[in-house]
Amino acid sequence: MGILGRYGDFFPLTPRTPRLDLGEGSTPLVPLRALGEELGVDLWGKFEGANPTGSFKDRGMVLAVSKAMEEGARGVICASTGNTSASAAAYAACGGLSCTVLLPSGNVAKGKVAQALIYGATVAAVRGNFDRALELARAMAERRGYRIVNSVNPFRLRGQMSGAFEICDQLGDAPDWLAIPVGNAGNVTAYWAGFVAYMRRRRSSRVPVMMGFQAQGACPMVTGQFTDHPETVATAIRIGRPVNARRARWAVMMSGGAFEAVEDREILRAQMDLARCGLFAEPASCTPLAGLRKLAREGRLPRGIRVVMVLTGNGLKDVETPLRSAGSVVELEDSLETLEGVIP
Amino acid sequence: MGILGRYGDFFPLTPRTPRLDLGEGSTPLVPLRALGEELGVDLWGKFEGANPTGSFKDRGMVLAVSKAMEEGARGVICASTGNTSASAAAYAACGGLSCTVLLPSGNVAKGKVAQALIYGATVAAVRGNFDRALELARAMAERRGYRIVNSVNPFRLRGQMSGAFEICDQLGDAPDWLAIPVGNAGNVTAYWAGFVAYMRRRRSSRVPVMMGFQAQGACPMVTGQFTDHPETVATAIRIGRPVNARRARWAVMMSGGAFEAVEDREILRAQMDLARCGLFAEPASCTPLAGLRKLAREGRLPRGIRVVMVLTGNGLKDVETPLRSAGSVVELEDSLETLEGVIP
């Protein structure tokens, strides 16, 4: 059962809200003992890649599209090149609504929007940058009675709170730290709101310290300076002007946490190391591990605390990048002896 | 929590068995109302693509690798090009064992074994066909004290029984029909054993009719004739000599079910139609929908029954095939008017 069925009392559902359900949520919380020993903490990974479309976006999208249907929208529309477009297309398909995805033209890799196309969305590339695509999406939503499901849609963050609920249910309470990638800064905001809401209803007894991790080339929450040219291998958090910057800063400050930035090569190493524990996550998902290592090196990671890392997306969305640093297929003669020479 | 924690009393666990856990299982069971109406049945999809490595193989592999560790194996080895190799590599990584994957040389697409490489397995291509690779794997297992985790490993099918347990838990009881893809015929055998075991322990009240679906070009269970040149777009079930043929035939017969074959184009259409409901599954996973449609056309699908289809693997493992029949990105001038012309 998806999150509307399991956590419906936390959402603004009415008797007329359709309960869309692709089985989002209920994602694994995996103990990472070897990496935890390295860092001196009790380490867990929340593997959001197990969601229906392979990312945490499904938690918010199921609510956003259900509410769009309740409000009589004819379709949904978003400006996105990545996980948001896949999720919007899938839930629109599930609810029988049309879905339109707008993206900036120029270097449009079909692979980035492959999922949206396969789920049946109309994908259009428009001249101009991302902001122009979003502007057109707003105008078209107005004109056609569509609902915008970009992160400006208030139901997106509401649904994403469910990630925090599940962590409390899986561990019995909130962890000491939550370590999470930060791009648009929506998810860190949603998790904080989720932990607070769960404690207020006495379904947990405390809230965690929120630690937000960004890539060095796209870290406006760390520097305090927005940028127009963010650059990082972690495309899901390649964002220079986070929409939720103010709320996220407030949330992290209240929690006693901080934002930290890590280098791309540390992110890629973390991706490989997580895979070597059996969890294949997209690069953005691996910033928390890279960040915790940095804190441990600098003596800023308290020993023995319980830390949950949110692994936001599935590595299968891009196998090419990690494959470059993985091993190759070894070609062998047909004999046990040549085989013995190469296997561990 | 993974299947060893949730269904441990059904498995041969001892106090010395490590409880490996990547959060396998707990996969969504999704109601498919529109497709169900088309077919005149109460239709559900069990989305096994939400498993940690993206396929149902994780259910058996977690038990096989845990038992290998208990028995003191130094590593695991398998002959495989697909989902099995990904799953073996991930659970070996999780348990800290080495993993070796053997495959027949010649047309070795790196993409097919990308996951295994990323999870850190040693992948070797050996001269000869698949049977020769398996033979070498057995010999090497003997020589090195490795455990074979191909489907000859008895723990694989034991673990896969958990799929049946979950369906009963999710629906409250077994469905009328279980519709499942058949390649090596292991999963259909495991599901049947799972339904029977669950009923014997009174955790369900009945067992389903088992309907096994194959591709026309690789349907030895339908024709009764093994073949050396199976051919189908559904690579995960492109198997001419199913290892579990006899047990599967017996299981399906006992259940009152049957095997049926469907054409590749019907499989691809089913893949697209499932995506248009928000579920992106690999082609093999879509044979049950294609098969149910065939039965409905021929008047052999009882009306109003509850049918669960097992969607065995995640569509993200190969986006190229469905992308060919999906739409394209439309390039637009920057104006609301041109946009209005293309969106639904």
Interface residues (C-beta under 8 A of the other chain):
Chain A: M1 G2 D21 L22 G23 E24 S26 T27 P28 L29 V30 P31 A34 F47 A50 N51 P52 T53 G54 G75 I77 A90 Y91 A93 C94 G96 S98 T100 L102 L103 S105 V108 K110 G111 V113 A114 Q115 L117 I118 Y119 G120 T122 V123 A124 A125 V126 R127 G128 R132 L136 A139 M140 R143 R144 Q170 M272 A275 R276 C277 G278 L279 F280 N314 G315 L316 K317 V319 P322 L323 A326 G327 S328 V329 V330 E331 L332 E333 D334 L336 L339 E340 V342 I343 P344
Chain B: M1 G2 D21 L22 G23 E24 S26 T27 P28 L29 V30 P31 A34 F47 A50 N51 P52 T53 G54 G75 I77 A90 Y91 A93 C94 G96 S98 T100 L102 L103 S105 V108 K110 G111 V113 A114 Q115 L117 I118 Y119 G120 T122 V123 A124 A125 V126 R127 G128 R132 L136 A139 M140 R143 R144 Q170 M272 A275 R276 C277 G278 L279 F280 N314 G315 L316 K317 V319 P322 L323 A326 G327 S328 V329 V330 E331 L332 E333 D334 L336 L339 E340 V342 I343 P344
